[in-house]
Structure formats: structure tokens, C-alpha cells
Amino acid sequence: MYPSPMLKLGVNIDHVATLRQARYKTAAPSSGAHAGAIPEPDPVWAAVEAELAGAHGITMHLREDRRHIQDRDVRMARSLIHTRLNLEMADVPAIVVIAEEIKPDEACLVPEKRQEITTEGGLNVAAASKSLGRTIARLKKSGISVSLFIDPDARQVRAAADAGADFVELHTGTYANCRGESATEAEIKKLIAAAQQAHTLGLRVNAGHGLNYHNTTGILAVPHLETLNTGHAIITRAVFVGLRQAVQEMLALMAPYKG
């Protein structure tokens, strides 16, 4: 039995950590002009603010190079937030161990490249099915639901089901970057087909990447969605109106979803 069609919002707080790391590369400095300073802004407090505004979950990506989210952030978020913690992560042994220890509600396995600014493109699950299958089994043994971040491609949806994932998160970046009505419609059709296929195969469906206050309403045509995970647009909007209002504005855009 599947959940009600109310579309949930997962707020990605990585960009709050990016702003912090621009000033504080490590923990609070012990000497110099900034001695005793508390590194800010604190992404964990951003998570709390997002929850207070009505977000249904918090997403954070613990990268191998720790360019934004730090181990401390994930540990504190796990103990403080009251909704769902979705940990984005690469299929890397050291990060898998951390996930097993912290036990987020959900782990979303994503591709990861050092040179990228943010995650670009979905996992090639079909090409890495054995490794992903082993990792999925480990995470699920720890009580963690597992999602695979994939492009809306039939081969990848099938591979995700075969690998034992609970969810797929459909990559909406191509849709977000479309220019012109015909290109946008074509990409929505791909997302609809992928969501329908995933649902038929018993996979639950999330979506995210590149969604903002202008293009999110187009995604409401995609069936079987449970959660939209988005961050950059919300954090940038928050600079002008505050995080609680930014979250509430996104929730209002999502409210008409019929499933």
C-alpha cells in the first residue's frame, strides 16, 4: 500500500554549509582575530528552521572531500531533527561505514566527482549493479531505506529495482535546464514514464535537482511522487525573505499535487 498523494518537501541544506566553509575551513579557530568564533551559518540550525517552517525532511550530502557538510553536521542533525534525515552519499566504503553508524532514515546513493559544483546526472546503476547491490544490502541491514539517484531512463529504473533499492530519486536537472516548450514537454514525458515504471516495479519515487520557484509546478504532472528534494533555490530565496518563508513558499507551490 502506498502513501497518500500529499507531496512532501525535503530541504537540502548543503549550501548553508558551503557558505560556512567559505569562511571557516575547519572548526572554530583557537587563535588569531577569529579566536573563539562559532562557525556560521550553522547548517544544523538551518535544518531546524526548515522543520519549523513545515519541511517534511532534511537532505544533506556528506562528500568524500567534505567540501560543505561535515561529519559533525550529520551527527548533530541525526540527534536534533524530528522529521526524516536523508543522507546523500557516494558508494564509498568510508562513507557507508558512517551511514551505518549514524543511521539516517534514508540514504540516497549519488554519483560524485571532485570537479563538479553539485551533483550532475544520475547514477549508472546498470554498470555498477554488483557494488551497489552489496551496499544497498548493508544499508538496509542497518534499517536504512535506500534510494538511487537516477536519470529518467527505463534501463536505470529496472537496474535500481534489480539492485534492491527502496526508492529511486529521479534526476530533474535536465528538465530544469530545458529551454523551450517542446524540450520541456519531452523531458516531463520521460519523468512520467520513469515514475510509472518505477511504481509498477514496486519502487517508491522521489525527485529532485535544479527545482526552483518557477519550474516546480511543472513537476506536479509526474505521478507517484512522494518527496521533492531541493535546496539551492530555497537557500537563495532565504537570503531575501528568511528560511521559514522560503520553505513555506515552496510548500505552497507543491500543495496542488494530486499524485
Phi, psi and omega in degrees: 000134184262155182295169178297159185285002178302124184277127183264155179246124171254121183265121178274123185256013182304321187287340171292318178293325177300317179296318177299313184293338177297333181255319184242102182285336180231200178288183182307129182296143182264352181209169178088192186296334183254022181303133178080359181293146176267119181305129182217156000285151183271116181297334179291321176294324175300321178298317179297316179299318180297319177298316180298333179278350178114003177300146183267352180186167180237132177248136174215141185251111176270099182277157177302320183273359177052042183290336178224280179295135179250164180305319180302321182297315182294318181296317180292319179299319180301324183273341189253326185280153186248356178263236180242137174259119178252113181262111172281140186198153172276162177279074184234130186309315183295323179285325177300318179299317179297317178298318179299325180285313186282327179059066171297163177295324182218143172242127178251113181278126186230157171287153183216127178232139183296327187276350183279151176283316175217169183301127182238117178085160184269169175295145169268081185296321182300328182275345184230033189296323183292311180297315180296321179300318179295317181294317178302316180297319179297314183293317180294328177297332178273006177084020183257128172288143186240130176243147175244128181275110187227157171288155180285075186230130186303321181295321181286325177297313179299317180296323179296318178295316181296329181282348176097015180294154174272322183233159156243144169251113184284128180288117182258011182297320179296316176303314183297331182267000182297144174237120180104148185294320183293318179295319180296315179297321180296321181288323176298320178299321177296317180295319178298313181298318181294319179295319179295318179297314180300315180299317179298325182276002178089009178271143171273157193233125169243174177207156176174166176113118176078006181283142182215192185283353179257326187253352183297324182298331177295330181289342182295350176282346183277126183279164170068013180286141174253314185221138166258125177256120181212151183219307189304313182297319181292317181292320179290323175297324182297333177303327185260329186238355184093151187292321182297315179294321180299318178294315182295325177295321178292318178300322179296322178294328184276343188303327182287358185304133182252352179082000000 
